[in-house]
Amino acid sequence: MNNIVSLDYQSRKPIFKQIVQQITKFVALGILKPKDKLPSTREMASSLGVNPNTIRKAYSMLENDGVIITLSTKGTFIIDNPSKIKDKIIKTGIDEINQKIKELTKLGITKEEILSKLK
């Protein structure tokens, strides 16, 4: 599992968000399966060379998003039914596209021009 997550230290995106996005994507794609155990925060931090608080923040976001569950003394696991995760990824992608369209229209580009360029 540790080798699945790869960080882009040059990215403007915070490391914890990179971790959240990658784990969420791997669950949606079925690479990480329901009930798979994730490394402890210390193990993950050590393997990625980041502060354990960064992993705690990522795990907290994943838990709030319903991607993982932490069971005291047992560890952190992928939830049993990850079907809603794919819907969340699609919604997030569409929200990002809508945001980009808004930015482009503020620059004077019409929605028709945007659609024409996409085709």
VMD Tcl script that builds the backbone (N, CA, C; Angstrom):
set m [mol new atoms 357]
animate dup $m
set s [atomselect $m all]
$s set {name element resname resid chain x y z} {
  {N N MET 1 A 0.830 -1.188 0.000}
  {CA C MET 1 A 0.000 0.000 0.000}
  {C C MET 1 A 0.869 1.243 0.000}
  {N N ASN 2 A 1.955 1.223 0.765}
  {CA C ASN 2 A 2.803 2.408 0.860}
  {C C ASN 2 A 3.324 2.838 -0.501}
  {N N ASN 3 A 3.588 1.876 -1.371}
  {CA C ASN 3 A 4.148 2.202 -2.673}
  {C C ASN 3 A 3.107 2.754 -3.641}
  {N N ILE 4 A 1.836 2.628 -3.320}
  {CA C ILE 4 A 0.796 3.114 -4.217}
  {C C ILE 4 A 0.752 4.634 -4.203}
  {N N VAL 5 A 0.835 5.228 -3.037}
  {CA C VAL 5 A 0.772 6.682 -2.924}
  {C C VAL 5 A 2.108 7.271 -3.346}
  {N N SER 6 A 2.040 8.204 -4.288}
  {CA C SER 6 A 3.250 8.916 -4.695}
  {C C SER 6 A 2.967 10.403 -4.625}
  {N N LEU 7 A 3.897 11.129 -4.059}
  {CA C LEU 7 A 3.699 12.552 -3.829}
  {C C LEU 7 A 4.464 13.386 -4.834}
  {N N ASP 8 A 3.870 14.499 -5.200}
  {CA C ASP 8 A 4.523 15.482 -6.053}
  {C C ASP 8 A 4.880 16.666 -5.157}
  {N N TYR 9 A 6.138 16.701 -4.738}
  {CA C TYR 9 A 6.567 17.737 -3.812}
  {C C TYR 9 A 6.655 19.110 -4.473}
  {N N GLN 10 A 6.607 19.152 -5.794}
  {CA C GLN 10 A 6.634 20.415 -6.531}
  {C C GLN 10 A 5.229 20.989 -6.726}
  {N N SER 11 A 4.214 20.181 -6.472}
  {CA C SER 11 A 2.832 20.600 -6.672}
  {C C SER 11 A 2.434 21.669 -5.661}
  {N N ARG 12 A 1.529 22.519 -6.087}
  {CA C ARG 12 A 0.978 23.525 -5.179}
  {C C ARG 12 A -0.098 22.908 -4.291}
  {N N LYS 13 A -0.532 21.702 -4.646}
  {CA C LYS 13 A -1.564 21.008 -3.857}
  {C C LYS 13 A -0.924 20.462 -2.577}
  {N N PRO 14 A -1.533 20.725 -1.422}
  {CA C PRO 14 A -0.969 20.223 -0.159}
  {C C PRO 14 A -0.821 18.701 -0.173}
  {N N ILE 15 A 0.189 18.234 0.520}
  {CA C ILE 15 A 0.491 16.801 0.543}
  {C C ILE 15 A -0.683 15.998 1.081}
  {N N PHE 16 A -1.335 16.482 2.136}
  {CA C PHE 16 A -2.449 15.710 2.697}
  {C C PHE 16 A -3.574 15.552 1.678}
  {N N LYS 17 A -3.792 16.581 0.837}
  {CA C LYS 17 A -4.830 16.483 -0.190}
  {C C LYS 17 A -4.421 15.508 -1.288}
  {N N GLN 18 A -3.131 15.460 -1.622}
  {CA C GLN 18 A -2.657 14.486 -2.600}
  {C C GLN 18 A -2.925 13.064 -2.096}
  {N N ILE 19 A -2.662 12.842 -0.826}
  {CA C ILE 19 A -2.885 11.515 -0.235}
  {C C ILE 19 A -4.365 11.171 -0.261}
  {N N VAL 20 A -5.215 12.114 0.138}
  {CA C VAL 20 A -6.662 11.892 0.152}
  {C C VAL 20 A -7.148 11.547 -1.258}
  {N N GLN 21 A -6.742 12.338 -2.242}
  {CA C GLN 21 A -7.198 12.100 -3.616}
  {C C GLN 21 A -6.741 10.749 -4.141}
  {N N GLN 22 A -5.489 10.393 -3.874}
  {CA C GLN 22 A -4.986 9.118 -4.386}
  {C C GLN 22 A -5.663 7.932 -3.733}
  {N N ILE 23 A -5.809 7.952 -2.432}
  {CA C ILE 23 A -6.470 6.821 -1.756}
  {C C ILE 23 A -7.921 6.714 -2.206}
  {N N THR 24 A -8.613 7.852 -2.313}
  {CA C THR 24 A -10.003 7.846 -2.775}
  {C C THR 24 A -10.087 7.271 -4.183}
  {N N LYS 25 A -9.198 7.688 -5.055}
  {CA C LYS 25 A -9.193 7.194 -6.432}
  {C C LYS 25 A -8.929 5.687 -6.472}
  {N N PHE 26 A -7.974 5.213 -5.676}
  {CA C PHE 26 A -7.647 3.789 -5.684}
  {C C PHE 26 A -8.782 2.936 -5.128}
  {N N VAL 27 A -9.548 3.481 -4.191}
  {CA C VAL 27 A -10.730 2.768 -3.690}
  {C C VAL 27 A -11.778 2.704 -4.793}
  {N N ALA 28 A -12.015 3.833 -5.471}
  {CA C ALA 28 A -13.021 3.878 -6.541}
  {C C ALA 28 A -12.653 2.940 -7.690}
  {N N LEU 29 A -11.362 2.817 -7.973}
  {CA C LEU 29 A -10.915 1.940 -9.062}
  {C C LEU 29 A -10.833 0.474 -8.647}
  {N N GLY 30 A -10.992 0.204 -7.361}
  {CA C GLY 30 A -10.921 -1.182 -6.883}
  {C C GLY 30 A -9.513 -1.654 -6.607}
  {N N ILE 31 A -8.543 -0.750 -6.664}
  {CA C ILE 31 A -7.160 -1.123 -6.344}
  {C C ILE 31 A -7.047 -1.386 -4.843}
  {N N LEU 32 A -7.696 -0.537 -4.078}
  {CA C LEU 32 A -7.842 -0.790 -2.646}
  {C C LEU 32 A -9.248 -1.338 -2.430}
  {N N LYS 33 A -9.328 -2.464 -1.807}
  {CA C LYS 33 A -10.596 -3.179 -1.652}
  {C C LYS 33 A -11.221 -2.914 -0.280}
  {N N PRO 34 A -12.546 -3.136 -0.189}
  {CA C PRO 34 A -13.192 -3.021 1.117}
  {C C PRO 34 A -12.479 -3.896 2.148}
  {N N LYS 35 A -12.334 -3.352 3.333}
  {CA C LYS 35 A -11.701 -4.009 4.481}
  {C C LYS 35 A -10.181 -4.100 4.385}
  {N N ASP 36 A -9.558 -3.564 3.305}
  {CA C ASP 36 A -8.093 -3.510 3.258}
  {C C ASP 36 A -7.608 -2.632 4.398}
  {N N LYS 37 A -6.536 -3.054 5.038}
  {CA C LYS 37 A -5.976 -2.281 6.139}
  {C C LYS 37 A -4.935 -1.305 5.592}
  {N N LEU 38 A -5.031 -0.057 6.034}
  {CA C LEU 38 A -4.046 0.951 5.656}
  {C C LEU 38 A -2.901 0.935 6.668}
  {N N PRO 39 A -1.736 1.404 6.251}
  {CA C PRO 39 A -0.628 1.489 7.214}
  {C C PRO 39 A -0.974 2.471 8.336}
  {N N SER 40 A -0.330 2.296 9.467}
  {CA C SER 40 A -0.526 3.250 10.561}
  {C C SER 40 A -0.018 4.616 10.101}
  {N N THR 41 A -0.405 5.652 10.827}
  {CA C THR 41 A 0.041 6.994 10.441}
  {C C THR 41 A 1.566 7.076 10.469}
  {N N ARG 42 A 2.173 6.467 11.449}
  {CA C ARG 42 A 3.649 6.494 11.532}
  {C C ARG 42 A 4.293 5.740 10.385}
  {N N GLU 43 A 3.749 4.564 10.062}
  {CA C GLU 43 A 4.298 3.789 8.940}
  {C C GLU 43 A 4.179 4.559 7.626}
  {N N MET 44 A 2.999 5.123 7.385}
  {CA C MET 44 A 2.770 5.869 6.150}
  {C C MET 44 A 3.670 7.100 6.097}
  {N N ALA 45 A 3.769 7.818 7.211}
  {CA C ALA 45 A 4.615 9.018 7.264}
  {C C ALA 45 A 6.068 8.662 6.990}
  {N N SER 46 A 6.514 7.588 7.588}
  {CA C SER 46 A 7.900 7.164 7.404}
  {C C SER 46 A 8.173 6.778 5.954}
  {N N SER 47 A 7.254 6.025 5.353}
  {CA C SER 47 A 7.473 5.567 3.973}
  {C C SER 47 A 7.415 6.716 2.970}
  {N N LEU 48 A 6.634 7.758 3.272}
  {CA C LEU 48 A 6.515 8.901 2.362}
  {C C LEU 48 A 7.470 10.038 2.723}
  {N N GLY 49 A 8.086 9.951 3.893}
  {CA C GLY 49 A 9.005 10.996 4.325}
  {C C GLY 49 A 8.294 12.288 4.690}
  {N N VAL 50 A 7.129 12.159 5.322}
  {CA C VAL 50 A 6.370 13.345 5.740}
  {C C VAL 50 A 6.077 13.267 7.234}
  {N N ASN 51 A 5.606 14.361 7.775}
  {CA C ASN 51 A 5.251 14.444 9.183}
  {C C ASN 51 A 4.010 13.577 9.454}
  {N N PRO 52 A 4.004 12.830 10.561}
  {CA C PRO 52 A 2.825 12.025 10.895}
  {C C PRO 52 A 1.537 12.840 10.986}
  {N N ASN 53 A 1.633 14.116 11.370}
  {CA C ASN 53 A 0.432 14.956 11.431}
  {C C ASN 53 A -0.201 15.131 10.057}
  {N N THR 54 A 0.612 15.116 9.019}
  {CA C THR 54 A 0.098 15.212 7.641}
  {C C THR 54 A -0.765 13.998 7.330}
  {N N ILE 55 A -0.300 12.827 7.732}
  {CA C ILE 55 A -1.056 11.589 7.497}
  {C C ILE 55 A -2.323 11.593 8.350}
  {N N ARG 56 A -2.213 12.035 9.587}
  {CA C ARG 56 A -3.400 12.109 10.455}
  {C C ARG 56 A -4.469 12.997 9.829}
  {N N LYS 57 A -4.041 14.112 9.267}
  {CA C LYS 57 A -4.985 15.033 8.629}
  {C C LYS 57 A -5.634 14.369 7.417}
  {N N ALA 58 A -4.839 13.670 6.610}
  {CA C ALA 58 A -5.380 12.971 5.440}
  {C C ALA 58 A -6.349 11.875 5.868}
  {N N TYR 59 A -5.966 11.078 6.854}
  {CA C TYR 59 A -6.832 10.005 7.333}
  {C C TYR 59 A -8.131 10.582 7.913}
  {N N SER 60 A -8.032 11.711 8.610}
  {CA C SER 60 A -9.219 12.348 9.173}
  {C C SER 60 A -10.176 12.780 8.061}
  {N N MET 61 A -9.625 13.374 7.000}
  {CA C MET 61 A -10.465 13.773 5.863}
  {C C MET 61 A -11.098 12.548 5.203}
  {N N LEU 62 A -10.317 11.492 5.025}
  {CA C LEU 62 A -10.839 10.264 4.415}
  {C C LEU 62 A -11.947 9.664 5.265}
  {N N GLU 63 A -11.780 9.731 6.570}
  {CA C GLU 63 A -12.815 9.197 7.461}
  {C C GLU 63 A -14.080 10.056 7.377}
  {N N ASN 64 A -13.902 11.371 7.361}
  {CA C ASN 64 A -15.055 12.273 7.227}
  {C C ASN 64 A -15.773 12.082 5.897}
  {N N ASP 65 A -15.014 11.739 4.858}
  {CA C ASP 65 A -15.594 11.510 3.532}
  {C C ASP 65 A -16.217 10.127 3.389}
  {N N GLY 66 A -16.057 9.275 4.419}
  {CA C GLY 66 A -16.640 7.943 4.366}
  {C C GLY 66 A -15.846 6.956 3.533}
  {N N VAL 67 A -14.557 7.198 3.382}
  {CA C VAL 67 A -13.702 6.304 2.595}
  {C C VAL 67 A -13.066 5.245 3.489}
  {N N ILE 68 A -12.689 5.658 4.701}
  {CA C ILE 68 A -12.030 4.742 5.633}
  {C C ILE 68 A -12.737 4.789 6.986}
  {N N ILE 69 A -12.403 3.817 7.805}
  {CA C ILE 69 A -12.895 3.777 9.183}
  {C C ILE 69 A -11.732 3.353 10.071}
  {N N THR 70 A -11.610 4.003 11.200}
  {CA C THR 70 A -10.568 3.655 12.153}
  {C C THR 70 A -11.201 2.936 13.326}
  {N N LEU 71 A -10.687 1.755 13.614}
  {CA C LEU 71 A -11.168 0.958 14.745}
  {C C LEU 71 A -10.069 0.962 15.800}
  {N N SER 72 A -10.372 1.505 16.979}
  {CA C SER 72 A -9.332 1.629 18.000}
  {C C SER 72 A -8.686 0.285 18.291}
  {N N THR 73 A -7.408 0.315 18.392}
  {CA C THR 73 A -6.517 -0.827 18.650}
  {C C THR 73 A -6.411 -1.811 17.475}
  {N N LYS 74 A -7.236 -1.654 16.443}
  {CA C LYS 74 A -7.180 -2.591 15.312}
  {C C LYS 74 A -6.552 -1.970 14.079}
  {N N GLY 75 A -6.794 -0.682 13.853}
  {CA C GLY 75 A -6.197 -0.021 12.702}
  {C C GLY 75 A -7.210 0.739 11.873}
  {N N THR 76 A -6.753 1.132 10.698}
  {CA C THR 76 A -7.558 1.913 9.771}
  {C C THR 76 A -7.834 1.078 8.533}
  {N N PHE 77 A -9.097 1.028 8.119}
  {CA C PHE 77 A -9.516 0.142 7.044}
  {C C PHE 77 A -10.359 0.878 6.016}
  {N N ILE 78 A -10.347 0.360 4.785}
  {CA C ILE 78 A -11.252 0.845 3.745}
  {C C ILE 78 A -12.658 0.400 4.142}
  {N N ILE 79 A -13.652 1.277 3.936}
  {CA C ILE 79 A -15.023 0.942 4.339}
  {C C ILE 79 A -15.543 -0.264 3.562}
  {N N ASP 80 A -16.574 -0.887 4.110}
  {CA C ASP 80 A -17.155 -2.089 3.504}
  {C C ASP 80 A -17.827 -1.834 2.162}
  {N N ASN 81 A -18.491 -0.682 2.010}
  {CA C ASN 81 A -19.267 -0.413 0.806}
  {C C ASN 81 A -18.823 0.905 0.171}
  {N N PRO 82 A -17.798 0.854 -0.701}
  {CA C PRO 82 A -17.253 2.096 -1.265}
  {C C PRO 82 A -17.962 2.602 -2.518}
  {N N SER 83 A -19.178 2.148 -2.796}
  {CA C SER 83 A -19.851 2.516 -4.047}
  {C C SER 83 A -20.102 4.015 -4.169}
  {N N LYS 84 A -20.328 4.698 -3.048}
  {CA C LYS 84 A -20.607 6.129 -3.090}
  {C C LYS 84 A -19.361 6.952 -3.439}
  {N N ILE 85 A -18.206 6.349 -3.294}
  {CA C ILE 85 A -16.957 7.073 -3.532}
  {C C ILE 85 A -16.823 7.477 -4.993}
  {N N LYS 86 A -17.195 6.588 -5.899}
  {CA C LYS 86 A -17.116 6.901 -7.331}
  {C C LYS 86 A -18.010 8.095 -7.665}
  {N N ASP 87 A -19.212 8.122 -7.087}
  {CA C ASP 87 A -20.113 9.255 -7.299}
  {C C ASP 87 A -19.493 10.552 -6.797}
  {N N LYS 88 A -18.806 10.469 -5.665}
  {CA C LYS 88 A -18.159 11.661 -5.100}
  {C C LYS 88 A -17.042 12.148 -6.025}
  {N N ILE 89 A -16.274 11.230 -6.591}
  {CA C ILE 89 A -15.193 11.617 -7.503}
  {C C ILE 89 A -15.773 12.296 -8.735}
  {N N ILE 90 A -16.861 11.752 -9.263}
  {CA C ILE 90 A -17.501 12.356 -10.437}
  {C C ILE 90 A -17.999 13.757 -10.092}
  {N N LYS 91 A -18.656 13.900 -8.941}
  {CA C LYS 91 A -19.162 15.210 -8.534}
  {C C LYS 91 A -18.018 16.202 -8.362}
  {N N THR 92 A -16.941 15.766 -7.738}
  {CA C THR 92 A -15.784 16.645 -7.540}
  {C C THR 92 A -15.199 17.068 -8.882}
  {N N GLY 93 A -15.097 16.132 -9.815}
  {CA C GLY 93 A -14.579 16.453 -11.146}
  {C C GLY 93 A -15.455 17.460 -11.868}
  {N N ILE 94 A -16.741 17.267 -11.777}
  {CA C ILE 94 A -17.673 18.201 -12.434}
  {C C ILE 94 A -17.601 19.580 -11.779}
  {N N ASP 95 A -17.480 19.603 -10.452}
  {CA C ASP 95 A -17.331 20.886 -9.755}
  {C C ASP 95 A -16.063 21.614 -10.214}
  {N N GLU 96 A -14.979 20.860 -10.387}
  {CA C GLU 96 A -13.718 21.459 -10.844}
  {C C GLU 96 A -13.865 22.000 -12.267}
  {N N ILE 97 A -14.545 21.256 -13.125}
  {CA C ILE 97 A -14.766 21.712 -14.504}
  {C C ILE 97 A -15.607 22.987 -14.502}
  {N N ASN 98 A -16.670 23.005 -13.700}
  {CA C ASN 98 A -17.517 24.205 -13.617}
  {C C ASN 98 A -16.718 25.414 -13.136}
  {N N GLN 99 A -15.829 25.188 -12.187}
  {CA C GLN 99 A -14.992 26.284 -11.675}
  {C C GLN 99 A -14.080 26.819 -12.793}
  {N N LYS 100 A -13.492 25.922 -13.573}
  {CA C LYS 100 A -12.626 26.348 -14.684}
  {C C LYS 100 A -13.427 27.110 -15.738}
  {N N ILE 101 A -14.641 26.650 -16.000}
  {CA C ILE 101 A -15.501 27.341 -16.975}
  {C C ILE 101 A -15.794 28.760 -16.482}
  {N N LYS 102 A -16.074 28.908 -15.195}
  {CA C LYS 102 A -16.321 30.240 -14.636}
  {C C LYS 102 A -15.101 31.139 -14.805}
  {N N GLU 103 A -13.919 30.568 -14.544}
  {CA C GLU 103 A -12.685 31.343 -14.693}
  {C C GLU 103 A -12.498 31.793 -16.144}
  {N N LEU 104 A -12.754 30.887 -17.085}
  {CA C LEU 104 A -12.583 31.220 -18.504}
  {C C LEU 104 A -13.612 32.243 -18.971}
  {N N THR 105 A -14.844 32.126 -18.484}
  {CA C THR 105 A -15.859 33.099 -18.897}
  {C C THR 105 A -15.544 34.482 -18.339}
  {N N LYS 106 A -14.907 34.551 -17.188}
  {CA C LYS 106 A -14.484 35.839 -16.640}
  {C C LYS 106 A -13.411 36.486 -17.519}
  {N N LEU 107 A -12.696 35.646 -18.260}
  {CA C LEU 107 A -11.676 36.149 -19.182}
  {C C LEU 107 A -12.273 36.527 -20.540}
  {N N GLY 108 A -13.596 36.388 -20.653}
  {CA C GLY 108 A -14.266 36.791 -21.880}
  {C C GLY 108 A -14.488 35.676 -22.889}
  {N N ILE 109 A -14.211 34.454 -22.512}
  {CA C ILE 109 A -14.417 33.320 -23.414}
  {C C ILE 109 A -15.826 32.786 -23.178}
  {N N THR 110 A -16.578 32.610 -24.247}
  {CA C THR 110 A -17.952 32.124 -24.101}
  {C C THR 110 A -17.964 30.617 -23.866}
  {N N LYS 111 A -19.067 30.141 -23.315}
  {CA C LYS 111 A -19.211 28.700 -23.087}
  {C C LYS 111 A -19.170 27.934 -24.410}
  {N N GLU 112 A -19.708 28.546 -25.449}
  {CA C GLU 112 A -19.689 27.910 -26.777}
  {C C GLU 112 A -18.260 27.737 -27.264}
  {N N GLU 113 A -17.434 28.769 -27.047}
  {CA C GLU 113 A -16.015 28.679 -27.453}
  {C C GLU 113 A -15.292 27.579 -26.656}
  {N N ILE 114 A -15.598 27.509 -25.370}
  {CA C ILE 114 A -14.995 26.476 -24.544}
  {C C ILE 114 A -15.364 25.092 -25.046}
  {N N LEU 115 A -16.674 24.874 -25.317}
  {CA C LEU 115 A -17.132 23.577 -25.814}
  {C C LEU 115 A -16.511 23.260 -27.177}
  {N N SER 116 A -16.384 24.259 -28.012}
  {CA C SER 116 A -15.788 24.079 -29.335}
  {C C SER 116 A -14.331 23.622 -29.190}
  {N N LYS 117 A -13.591 24.233 -28.280}
  {CA C LYS 117 A -12.177 23.874 -28.072}
  {C C LYS 117 A -12.058 22.448 -27.506}
  {N N LEU 118 A -13.024 22.066 -26.660}
  {CA C LEU 118 A -12.974 20.727 -26.057}
  {C C LEU 118 A -13.228 19.629 -27.096}
  {N N LYS 119 A -14.011 19.940 -28.115}
  {CA C LYS 119 A -14.320 18.943 -29.145}
  {C C LYS 119 A -13.128 18.782 -30.022}
}
mol reanalyze $m
mol bondsrecalc $m
mol representation Tube
mol addrep $m
